[in-house]
Amino acid sequence: PLSSQTASITNTMATEAVLNPEAEVNKGEDARMSSFVGAIAIADLVKSTLGPKGMDKILQSMGSTGITVTNDGATILQSIVVDNAAAKVLINIAK
């Protein structure tokens, strides 16, 4: 039978093998701060569109010349690309 330390090392190696080789693994305070920064960035992005005096946003895709004018937070969030895990969770919740 495997000791608990060997099983823990095996699980860690298996998890990291699934990740993209260029991916970062954050733990502890770094992971909490990264999640906090991602959540604040998403909130700041859509905050100005909320309420009766909410402003419109102009979205321009990087690949085409078309633009979209919207104040719908879900549309805005679907149009952006993020690397932050917490931000990705918030975007998926908004769908």
N, C-alpha and C positions, 0 to 999 in steps of 0.2 A: 504494500500500500504506500501511496505518496504521502509525504509529510505535508503539513499545512503550508509550510514555507515553499516547498517545491510546487504545490498546486497553485499558490499565489503567483509565483514567478511564471508558471506555464500560462495562467490566465492573462497576465500582463503581456506576455509575448504574443499570445494569440490575438489579443485586442489590437495591439500596435501593428501586427502583420496585416490586418484588414484595412487599416488606414492608408491613405495616400502617402507615399514615401516622403513627400514634401510637407506633410501635415504636422502641425504642432500639437503637443500634448501639454495642456496647462493643468496644474494642480494647485490646490490650496488658495492662497490669497490672490495669485495671478488669475486663476479661473474665475473667482468671484468678481474681481475688478473688470475683467474682460466682459463678463455677462452684464454687469452694471453699465458699462460704457455702451454696449450694443443696445440695451434697452432704452437708455437715455437718448441715443441718436435716433432711434425709430420714433420715440415720443416727440422729439423736437421736429422731426420731419413732417409729421401729420398734425401737430398741435395747432398750427396756424390755419388749418382748414376747418376746424371745429366751430360750432356755434352759429348764431344768426349772422354774425359779421365775419364768417370764415372766408378766407381768401382762396382764389383759384391758383392752381399750380400749372405751369406749362411744362409738359413732358416732351422731350425730343429723343427718339431712339437713336442709338449710336450708329446703327447700320443703314438707316433710311433718312429721307428728308422730311417725312411727315411729322407733325406735332399733334399733341392732344392737350386740351385745356380741361382740367377737372378739379373738383374739390372733394372727390370721393377718396377717402383714405385707403380703402382696399385696392382701388385702381392704382394709386400711387405706389403702394407697397408691392404690388405684383410687377411693377415696371422697373424696380431697382434690383441690383445684384449685390448681395452681401456675403461676406466671409464669416461673420461673427455668428456663433451657434445660437446665442440668445436672440439675436435679431432674426435669424431664420425661423425660430420657434414662433416669435410674435407675428411674422409675416404669414406663416402657415395658419395661425389662429384666425387671422383676419380674413382668410379666404372663405 
